């Protein structure tokens, strides 16, 4: 840090298992990646190449090399996994992970219907190759799961080999754990936390108000995902209580 401020909340240092910030790269150029790493790299734990953007991203090898040199793990969005699974290309998907030397993979079912036992089987098979992050929740705003179902699905996916489970919200933050207005489904989150350890969940929270809500609920070292590159520094100030939204919370 540039100077001393006393009595700030203590952040877990990288590499860390909690307090993760997962950033969504929706198509940054190589120059933009370099600029992002310069400013936000120290505060970023994971980068997701959103949905299937990796399929059309120019200079993908060079982009991954930049993140690798900065010691920031990258994984491909779960929609790519779904797009390949629905076409019977699981082995091709595994070859992609190997080709690009990826050490993380996301398994989701937000866009396709898949038997949960089969999803867990994919998690288990992939967990023998890479670190798996699974995602629970649908991208369809009409599909609202009861809390007990979220808990059941999350538990099963952790048991199958997932390192973390993502609570779905999309990059817009208006489905899954949120109402279409972006408001947190508070009862759902509270119920999930009675059964699932908080450090195991990455809460997708692209909107500032959502980030503030989870920081106040769980603390500075809550796992937060789907953060825009330009929001990494602002999020870190929220975590430390040096932005007005969380200023009083940590005094």
C-alpha positions in Angstrom: 0.0 0.0 0.0 1.1 3.6 -0.5 0.7 4.7 3.1 -0.6 3.6 6.5 -4.2 3.7 7.6 -4.7 2.2 11.0 -7.3 -0.4 12.0 -8.5 -1.6 8.6 -10.0 -5.0 8.3 -7.3 -7.7 7.6 -7.3 -9.1 4.0 -6.2 -12.6 3.4 -3.1 -12.5 1.2 -2.7 -14.2 -2.1 -2.7 -17.0 -2.9 -5.8 -17.4 -0.8 -8.8 -19.7 -0.3 -11.2 -16.9 0.8 -11.6 -13.3 0.0 -11.4 -14.2 -3.7 -12.1 -11.6 -6.4 -13.1 -13.2 -9.7 -13.0 -10.9 -12.7 -15.0 -11.3 -15.8 -13.1 -10.7 -19.0 -15.7 -10.2 -21.8 -13.2 -9.6 -24.6 -10.3 -7.4 -23.4 -7.6 -6.7 -25.9 -4.0 -7.5 -25.2 -3.3 -3.9 -24.3 -6.3 -3.8 -22.1 -5.2 -6.9 -20.3 -1.7 -5.4 -19.7 -3.3 -2.2 -18.3 -5.7 -4.2 -16.1 -2.9 -6.4 -14.7 -0.8 -3.2 -13.9 -3.7 -1.7 -11.9 -5.8 -4.6 -10.7 -3.6 -7.7 -10.9 -2.6 -7.7 -7.2 -6.2 -7.8 -6.2 -7.4 -10.4 -8.7 -7.5 -14.1 -7.8 -9.2 -15.5 -10.9 -10.2 -14.4 -14.4 -13.1 -15.9 -16.2 -13.2 -15.5 -20.0 -17.0 -14.9 -20.0 -19.4 -17.5 -21.4 -17.9 -18.7 -24.8 -15.9 -15.5 -25.7 -12.7 -17.6 -25.8 -14.0 -19.1 -29.1 -13.9 -15.8 -30.9 -11.2 -14.0 -28.9 -8.2 -12.9 -31.1 -4.8 -13.8 -29.8 -6.1 -16.1 -27.2 -2.7 -17.7 -26.7 -1.1 -14.4 -26.1 -3.9 -13.2 -23.7 -3.5 -16.4 -21.6 0.2 -15.9 -21.5 -0.2 -12.4 -20.1 -2.4 -13.7 -17.3 -0.1 -16.6 -16.7 2.9 -14.3 -16.3 1.0 -12.3 -13.8 0.1 -15.5 -11.8 -3.6 -15.0 -12.4 -5.4 -18.3 -13.1 -7.8 -18.2 -16.0 -10.8 -20.4 -16.8 -13.3 -20.5 -19.6 -17.0 -19.6 -18.9 -19.4 -22.4 -18.1 -21.5 -21.6 -21.2 -18.6 -23.0 -23.3 -18.7 -26.2 -21.3 -22.5 -26.4 -21.9 -22.2 -25.6 -25.6 -19.8 -28.5 -26.0 -21.6 -31.0 -23.8 -24.9 -30.5 -25.6 -23.1 -31.3 -28.8 -21.4 -34.5 -27.4 -17.9 -32.9 -27.3 -16.8 -33.5 -23.7 -13.5 -35.1 -24.9 -12.9 -32.1 -27.2 -13.5 -29.8 -24.2 -10.8 -31.7 -22.2 -8.4 -31.3 -25.2 -9.1 -27.5 -25.2 -8.1 -27.4 -21.5 -4.9 -29.3 -22.3 -4.1 -27.3 -25.4 -4.2 -24.0 -23.6 -2.6 -25.4 -20.4 -5.6 -24.3 -18.3 -5.6 -25.4 -14.7 -9.2 -24.5 -13.9 -12.6 -25.3 -15.5 -16.2 -24.3 -14.8 -19.0 -26.8 -15.0 -22.5 -25.2 -15.2 -26.0 -26.0 -16.4 -27.5 -22.5 -16.6 -28.4 -22.7 -20.3 -29.1 -26.5 -20.8 -31.1 -29.1 -19.0 -28.9 -31.8 -17.7 -29.4 -34.6 -15.1 -27.7 -33.5 -11.9 -26.0 -36.9 -11.5 -24.5 -36.5 -14.9 -23.3 -32.9 -14.1 -21.7 -34.3 -10.9 -20.1 -37.0 -13.0 -18.5 -34.4 -15.3 -17.3 -32.5 -12.2 -15.7 -35.7 -10.8 -14.0 -36.5 -14.1 -12.7 -33.0 -14.6 -11.5 -32.7 -11.0 -9.0 -35.4 -11.8 -7.5 -33.1 -14.5 -8.0 -29.6 -13.2 -9.4 -27.5 -10.4 -13.2 -27.4 -10.9 -15.5 -24.5 -10.1 -19.1 -25.4 -10.5 -22.0 -23.1 -10.9 -25.5 -23.5 -9.4 -28.6 -21.6 -10.7 -30.2 -20.9 -14.0 -29.8 -18.0 -16.3 -33.5 -18.1 -16.9 -35.2 -15.4 -14.8 -38.4 -17.6 -14.7 -36.6 -20.5 -12.9 -36.5 -19.8 -9.2 -35.1 -22.6 -7.0 -36.2 -23.2 -3.5 -33.4 -22.8 -0.9 -33.3 -26.5 -0.1 -32.6 -27.2 -3.7 -29.7 -24.8 -3.9 -28.3 -26.4 -0.8 -28.8 -29.9 -2.1 -27.2 -29.1 -5.5 -24.2 -27.3 -3.9 -23.5 -30.1 -1.5 -23.6 -32.7 -4.2 -21.2 -30.7 -6.4 -18.8 -30.1 -3.6 -18.8 -33.8 -2.8 -18.3 -34.6 -6.5 -15.0 -32.6 -6.5 -15.8 -28.9 -7.0 -13.3 -26.6 -5.2 -15.8 -23.7 -5.2 -19.4 -23.4 -6.1 -20.6 -20.2 -7.8 -24.1 -18.8 -7.0 -25.4 -17.8 -10.4 -26.3 -14.1 -11.2 -25.1 -13.6 -14.8 -22.9 -10.7 -15.7 -25.9 -8.4 -15.2 -26.7 -9.5 -11.6 -30.5 -9.9 -12.0 -31.2 -13.7 -11.9 -30.4 -16.6 -9.5 -29.6 -15.2 -6.1 -31.1 -11.8 -7.2 -34.5 -10.5 -8.2 -34.8 -9.0 -11.6 -34.3 -5.6 -10.0 -30.9 -6.7 -8.8 -32.1 -6.9 -5.1 -30.5 -9.8 -3.2 -32.8 -12.7 -2.3 -31.8 -12.3 1.4 -33.8 -15.3 2.7 -32.2 -17.6 0.1 -28.7 -16.4 0.9 -29.3 -16.8 4.7 -30.6 -20.3 4.2 -27.7 -21.4 2.0 -25.2 -20.2 4.6 -26.8 -22.4 7.3 -25.6 -25.4 5.4 -22.8 -24.4 3.0 -19.5 -23.0 4.3 -19.1 -19.4 3.2 -15.5 -19.9 2.0 -16.8 -22.5 -0.5 -19.1 -20.1 -2.3 -18.3 -17.5 -4.9 -21.2 -15.0 -5.0 -21.6 -13.4 -8.4 -22.1 -9.7 -7.6 -21.4 -7.4 -10.5 -23.3 -4.4 -9.1 -21.8 -2.2 -6.3 -24.9 -2.5 -4.1 -24.6 -6.3 -4.2 -20.9 -6.2 -3.4 -21.6 -4.0 -0.4 -24.4 -6.3 0.8 -22.2 -9.4 0.8 -19.3 -7.6 2.4 -21.5 -6.4 5.2 -23.1 -9.8 5.6 -20.0 -12.0 5.5 -17.0 -9.7 5.9 -14.1 -8.3 4.0 -12.9 -11.8 2.9 -16.1 -12.9 1.2 -15.6 -14.5 -2.2 -17.1 -12.2 -4.9 -17.3 -12.9 -8.7 -18.3 -11.4 -12.0 -16.4 -8.2 -11.3 -15.7 -5.9 -14.2 -11.9 -5.1 -14.6 -12.5 -1.4 -13.9 -14.3 -2.3 -10.7 -11.5 -4.3 -9.0 -9.9 -1.3 -7.3 -13.3 0.1 -6.2 -14.2 -3.3 -4.8 -11.0 -3.5 -2.8 -11.7 -0.2 -1.2 -15.2 -1.5 -0.2 -13.5 -4.6 1.3 -11.3 -2.3 3.4 -13.9 0.1 4.5 -12.4 3.2 2.8 -15.3 3.9 0.6 -18.5 5.5 2.0 -20.7 2.5 1.4 -18.8 0.4 4.0 -17.0 3.2 5.9 -19.0 2.9 9.1 -19.3 -0.9 8.9 -15.6 -1.5 9.7 -15.0 1.3 12.3 
